[in-house]
Amino acid sequence: MGYYMSNMFNKIEGKITNAKIEKGVEKLKKTSVDDLARQLEKIDREELRKKISELDTKKIKDLNINIEAIKRKLSQDDIDKIKKLAGNDKEMIMKKLDELT
């Protein structure tokens, strides 16, 4: 029973996470860097760093997230936006993306 519940929770969490990723990619493509920066000001960057550092290939697999499919959707302009928005965290974020693929 425990494994079933855990597996079901991972599937639900994965669907929610995938929907958030899709929405984030869409927002990244349609929104200016300045507008995105203003939206990011409302987010606790330390909490965001923590969540990013917790990601590993097992977690990504458990959540059924296809990093390669996400990366294919991102243009070089999108990557440049991510780097600009990440500021001092850009090396950590880009390294994490590389680790997960």
C-alpha positions as CSV (number, residue, x, y, z in Angstrom):
1,M,0.0,0.0,0.0
2,G,2.8,2.4,0.8
3,Y,4.6,2.0,-2.5
4,Y,1.3,2.4,-4.4
5,M,0.5,5.7,-2.6
6,S,4.1,6.9,-3.1
7,N,4.0,6.1,-6.8
8,M,0.6,7.8,-7.1
9,F,1.8,10.9,-5.3
10,N,4.9,11.1,-7.6
11,K,2.6,10.8,-10.7
12,I,0.3,13.6,-9.4
13,E,3.3,15.8,-8.3
14,G,4.9,15.1,-11.7
15,K,1.8,16.3,-13.6
16,I,1.6,19.4,-11.5
17,T,5.3,20.1,-12.0
18,N,5.2,19.5,-15.7
19,A,2.2,21.9,-16.0
20,K,4.2,24.5,-14.1
21,I,7.2,24.0,-16.3
22,E,5.1,24.4,-19.5
23,K,3.6,27.5,-18.1
24,G,7.0,28.8,-17.1
25,V,8.5,28.2,-20.6
26,E,5.5,29.9,-22.2
27,K,5.8,32.9,-19.9
28,L,9.6,33.0,-20.6
29,K,8.9,33.2,-24.3
30,K,6.2,35.8,-24.1
31,T,7.4,38.1,-21.3
32,S,10.1,40.7,-21.3
33,V,13.1,40.3,-19.1
34,D,12.1,43.4,-17.1
35,D,8.6,42.1,-16.4
36,L,10.0,38.7,-15.4
37,A,12.5,40.3,-13.1
38,R,9.7,42.2,-11.4
39,Q,7.8,39.0,-10.9
40,L,10.9,37.2,-9.5
41,E,11.3,39.9,-6.9
42,K,8.3,38.4,-5.2
43,I,10.0,35.0,-4.9
44,D,12.2,34.0,-2.1
45,R,15.5,33.4,-4.0
46,E,17.0,31.3,-1.2
47,E,14.0,28.9,-1.3
48,L,14.3,28.8,-5.1
49,R,18.0,27.9,-4.8
50,K,17.2,25.2,-2.3
51,K,14.6,23.7,-4.6
52,I,17.0,23.7,-7.6
53,S,19.7,22.1,-5.5
54,E,17.3,19.3,-4.5
55,L,16.7,18.3,-8.0
56,D,18.6,15.2,-9.2
57,T,18.1,12.7,-12.0
58,K,16.2,10.3,-9.8
59,K,13.7,13.0,-8.7
60,I,13.3,14.1,-12.4
61,K,12.7,10.5,-13.4
62,D,10.3,9.9,-10.5
63,L,8.3,13.0,-11.6
64,N,8.4,11.9,-15.3
65,I,10.0,15.2,-16.4
66,N,11.6,15.2,-19.8
67,I,14.5,17.6,-19.5
68,E,15.5,17.1,-23.1
69,A,12.0,18.0,-24.3
70,I,12.1,21.2,-22.2
71,K,15.5,22.1,-23.5
72,R,14.4,21.6,-27.1
73,K,11.6,24.2,-26.5
74,L,14.1,26.8,-25.3
75,S,15.8,29.0,-27.9
76,Q,19.2,30.7,-27.3
77,D,17.3,33.9,-26.6
78,D,15.3,32.0,-23.8
79,I,18.6,30.7,-22.3
80,D,20.0,34.2,-22.4
81,K,16.9,35.5,-20.5
82,I,17.3,32.7,-17.9
83,K,21.0,33.7,-17.4
84,K,20.1,37.4,-17.1
85,L,17.3,36.7,-14.7
86,A,19.4,34.3,-12.6
87,G,22.0,36.9,-12.0
88,N,24.6,35.6,-9.5
89,D,23.0,32.2,-9.7
90,K,23.4,31.7,-13.4
91,E,26.4,29.3,-13.1
92,M,24.5,27.1,-10.6
93,I,21.4,27.0,-12.7
94,M,23.2,26.2,-16.0
95,K,25.3,23.6,-14.3
96,K,22.2,22.0,-12.8
97,L,20.5,21.9,-16.3
98,D,23.6,20.2,-17.7
99,E,23.7,17.7,-14.8
100,L,20.1,16.7,-15.3
101,T,20.5,15.8,-19.0
